[in-house]
Amino acid sequence: MYFNQKSILAADYLRLSREDGDKLESDSIRNQRSLINDFVKQHKEIQLVEEYIDDGYSGTNFDRPAFQRMLEDVKRKKINCIIVKDLSRLGRNYIETGRYLEKIFPFMGVRFIAITDHYDSAAESDDADQIIVPFKNLINDAYCRDISIKIRSQLDVKRKNGQFIGNFAAYGYLKDPEDKNHLIVDEYAADIVRLIFNLKIDGYSSQRIAARLNEMGVLPPLEYKRSRGMNYNSGFRSGSDPKWAVTSINRILQNELYIGTMVQGKNRKINYKVKKSSPIARENWIRVENTHEAIIPEESFQYVQSLLEIDTRIAPKRKSVYLFSGFVRCGDCGENMVKRSTTKKGKKYCYYHCSTYKNKEGCSSHLISEKMIYEVVLDSVKKQIALLTEAEEIIKKNGMDTYKKVESRSLEQQLMALYEEVERYKDLKARLYQDMVDGIVSREEYHEYNQRFTEKMQKAEKAKQETEEKKEKLSAEEKRMHPWIEDFKKYKNIQSLDRKAVVTLIEQIIVYSKEQIEIQFKYSDEMQEMIEAVQIIRERKERKGEFVCGA
């Protein structure tokens, strides 16, 4: 290709990418510019007319603003020569870089020079150039791939260590000025997050919560970040009058970040050449607990997760769900019971009946008044709280800081008995063999008894292993007083039910008939453990001839 020396209008193209690992010292913009200027000074026929800089852009693709602007200037005949420090500055994508060198630039009449790679498209090419240039492009591509893998590995290490690697902290948090991989609480936004959770527990729907925040004039997360001077773009369009939306509320309500758990690695880039990411299966997310200060107690967070799974449709004129919405189930078919109301002689009556029956799919109505459910639940709550409070007092009075110690002692006794049982069967098997050798038992009898002893020993071994696991789990638990009881004790003087009490204390209400209603409380397993602990204490006292008052 021939170029008129007086018409060589050149542009220096400079590119630096921190993402693909470019060496900041040798490949800095200043270094590239200086090298190209020195080259042009030595070639008087070349006139440097323009400079194009893509600082912070990867070489894996050519969608770079300065590069595209440079191509437009080539089309307008403003330049006809492009100079770069080396081939990697043009790009690190083997196929695309080769396409520009072999097809696009020649077609556009552009002379291309890569100084340190000693490549000049105007020079006479030989067979070596036809091999070396593509090979260098291939190396640049491989280098980018290798760097991408290393960076991804480094980021995964940080994720597994619970270090935050995002550009912007989630609503309610800020990046720690002293450690960008650590989050600290943003008190104003954190108060809004607490309000959102409290409203949800009080029975508000996500739509009502959003409306409430909009009425209060609270800025939604995107606008709040911008008001703090952050150049933040979530990818969602906010419009001219940004408002809180249901999606924003639900995203906050479901985010484990607010209980101090860092969850990252939900998406992964398809490869180093494609910016698009694909979602990762939930079980493969990287979760690390206690990485930062929690805004929401874990108990409250779990309550909300259970609420989100419940059907809590709200009547059009109501701000919150009904008191028992999502909790009342039919004792026969297991489906939800739905609330209905009727008015007689000016008085309104509310009742529940089976949804299966309502949809004419079988079952029976199980008709029951809301008032009856209310009275039964309130009475059961009072009795349950009294029972737990009394059981806790018995455990404390008998020198137990926590019922877990009672359970631990019981497990130790079980382990000792199982250990002795295993040893006994081992001894029996050894003696049985000797009896066969001595002719006391026949070979057939030996095999029969040996099989029986082996089965019993294996059963005892399995029970021993399960008990050891229970004991290890018990030892690993926190050494504080059973905190879940506090959820019940704070309602010790309860006189009426509200939505928060129902959500906090009750798992579900099962209606078999007007005469048979089952209340399933939360922490039923823990309750049973406490009752068993009290029973153990009583049995010990009775053996000693002592008297234990209480439940």
Secondary structure, DSSP 8 states (H G I E B T S, - for coil): ----GGG-EEEEEEEE-TTTT--TTTT-HHHHHHHHHHHHHT-TT-EEEEEEEEET--TT-S--HHHHHHHHHHHTTS--EEEESSHHHH-S-HHHHHHIIIIIHHHHT-EEEETTTTEETTS---HHHHHHHHHHHHHHHHHHHHHHHHHHHHHHHHHHTT----SS--TTEEEETTEEEEEEE-HHHHHHHHHHHHHHHTTB-HHHHHHHHHHHT---HHHHHHHTT-----SS---SS----HHHHHHHHT-GGGGT-EEE-SEEEEETTEEEEEE--GGGSEEESSSS--SS-HHHHHHHHHHHHS-----TT-SB--TTTTTEEETTT--BEEEEEEEETTEEEEEEEEHHHHTTSSS----EEHHHHHHHHHHHHHHHHHHHHHHHHHHHHTT-SSHHHHHHHHHHHHHHHHHHHHHHHHHHHHHHHHHHHTTSS-HHHHHHHHHHHHHHHHHHHHHHHHHHHHHHHHHHS-SS--THHHHHHTTTT--S--HHHHHHHEEEEEESSSS-EEEEETTHHHHHHHHHHHHHHHHHHHHTT------
